[in-house]
């Protein structure tokens, strides 16, 4: 189990980082046409259940965190205790000046055993949706953000031929309880990377993940354990087929309950750039995004999550240019990458784009303070060119459980004191809030 997007970067760096040469810098960007954003633009911050709630004990990820051997640096434990402190989180989002909060439902809480649905947990998430509305926040709700019920992983996770129907059944039940108040729904988070990432990873990491997965299967007495965020995928084609169909059936289930609710999926996208002749860029794009960008053409919008760019020659990926600002993983922080993927996603799908995640893992908040307005200026430029963008949701509201890296990598607009659960806004939080309040770049 792993943070797939971080490892995409890490894997690419490990695999071909020795290549000579440096990624090109783009020409200086002209000022944005108009600093104002359209009325009704969504300005938000995001979290995901397992990463902030704490004690998600019936989930596959919790199980993998505690199995021996595990690839997790540490267990998620109480996380940010957002299961109890969600009103604090929402007050924070509102006080910063944002109008949108993205969070996820935890399937493992709602359906802790197959077909046993918990009314109490559905009520919990209903209270969260109503809590958003009471504060004037648009709830953007992810039905599944990587973590799944342990029983689902013990049946092979997304590779199980029954997985799409099981997911659709959960979506139907959750939607009947919750859909009325949701502003935008996402079925899955970053499903496009499942099973393809392992091609890029260093062998030792892959082997460690396989050992963990095998240990989890042994402990549960099953043939195959595949968690929602598994890194080693036994049959990538089956898992991808399962996820594509799960999105389709999940979306249909939600739409059947509330046809006017916009439903989409969020895709992990790097800004893939081509250099020279016969660049590997287009092959990379097809492999990582092609099937999903085609699949979402019938959706109401496409959710885009971006953190980085990749620059491809005919031989591989170039390393960051000398002097580039980098994140905690050593990857380049490149502000125009967000607009790059937004333009591409819209060009291929024809759908409006919702930026469901964008941010940086760093302990240096000045990098975040630089990234946000720079990226938004280029995003606004793309919008002026005609790309419909519904909103910008920053990852993350608060430093949280960064999957396999535990609490060591910090993406938050707010820091977290793990002893008191106090959240403290960083300067970047106020900066994003000022832009949101003005609905314009300063
Ligand atoms: C995921 C988050 C993760 C973030 C930062 C995205 O890949 O949706 O769960 O924490 O990136 O790595």
Boltz pocket constraint, residues with backbone or C-beta under 6 A from the ligand:
constraints:
  - pocket:
      binder: B
      contacts: [[A, 3], [A, 4], [A, 5], [A, 6], [A, 48], [A, 51], [A, 189], [A, 190], [A, 268], [A, 305], [A, 357], [A, 395], [A, 401], [A, 402], [A, 403], [A, 411]]
      max_distance: 6.0
